[in-house]
Amino acid sequence: MVILTGCRNSPDKVVVYCTVDQVFSEPVLRDFEEKTGISVRAVFDTEETKSTGVMNRLIAEKENLQCDLFWSGDPLRNVVLQSRGITASYRSGQTALIPAYFKEKENHWIGFSARARVLIYNKTMIPPGALPHSILDFTLPRYKGQFAIANPLFGTTTFHVAALFSVLGYETAEQWMEELKNNQVIVAASNGDVKKSVMNGEVAFGLTDTDDAFEAKKESNDVGTLFLDQQQGGIGTLIMPNALSLIKDSPNSENGKKLMDYLLSRETEAKLAASCAQMPLIKGTEVPATVPSLDHIIPMKIDYRKTAVQLEKIQPWLKKWVEE
């Protein structure tokens, strides 16, 4: 984890714990500093412990709070913190602009700028006509040893697997995971490593997030992407909004609210769309032509709270799956 320590002794500061890639989130936080004069101290997750490191730190610090705002790459970690009494309800002035599906009903977390899970493939290794069109197709014999996923104990892959357990049911999802292993899935350290493996031709395709896929397509003409399960009756693509939670009784709560207001804005969504192809949740936000619209994607229908419960429930089984 990296800590920004500028203006450490300034009383006009805010502390944010962030699971979003530093290369994309830090410039936004620096812009906030420049606009407000409020010093931002940020703690970031590493790529390998994505979404778990700072969440666990918040849980450990419950009786000695250091953080004012939690900025997560998906809502599930926010739901876990809410269940432990760590988050506070806060209705930002921007909250009304966010669709109801992407915010907690009592405003313990509010979403913005979404990513999606996507298939990324190497055009020199597999033609578009031979690609799987459903995540469930990954277990087909013709794809044996040709594809990769990130370690499901961390980051958005954990979220994705928990969502599949919620949508498919425990037994069906468990069987699918076992069949993945039998089909010699490559388990990479991170989504970034999945991207690299596909770009380098080590595997034909893999699962990653739209921001990683966007970077890969900029770097190589041999890379293509596909939204899975978009056929009629399909389970849909997992949509993952960023999520913000104000920390209960935090040391600098007023500044935490100001930062939250700033992040929940068209300005921030436009910046994230331009830097990493994140899809705005606020209607009317200007984005590059290369950024897909959520209006044209069939989403996986999940209950974030139930999926968060499922996430914690399956952790022991997932750990065993990874280690065996």
VENBELCOR-V68343 format. One line per field, one symbol per residue. phi: phi as a letter, one per 40 degrees, with the letter a starting at -180 (. if undefined). burial: # if it has 24 or more other C-alpha atoms within 12 Angstrom, else .. A space follows every 50 residues. Layout:
phi->???
burial->???
This chain:
phi->.bbcbdfdccccbabbbbbcddccccdcccccdccbgccbbbbbccccbd gbcccccccccdcacbbbabbbcaccccccccccgccbcaccccdcccdd cbaccbgcabcafbbbcacbbcccbacdccccbbccccccdcbdgbbbbc dccbgcccdcccccccccgccccccccccdcccgcccccaccccdccccc gcbcaababccccccccccaccbbbaccfccdgccgcccbcdabbcccfc cbccccccccdcccaddccccccccafcccccdgccbccccccccbbccc cbccccccccdcccdccccccccc
burial->............##########.###.###.##....############# #####.###.....##################...#######.##.##.. ####..#################.##....#####.####..#.###### ##################....#..##..##...###############. #.###############....########.....##############.# .###############################..###...####..#.## .###########.#..##..##..
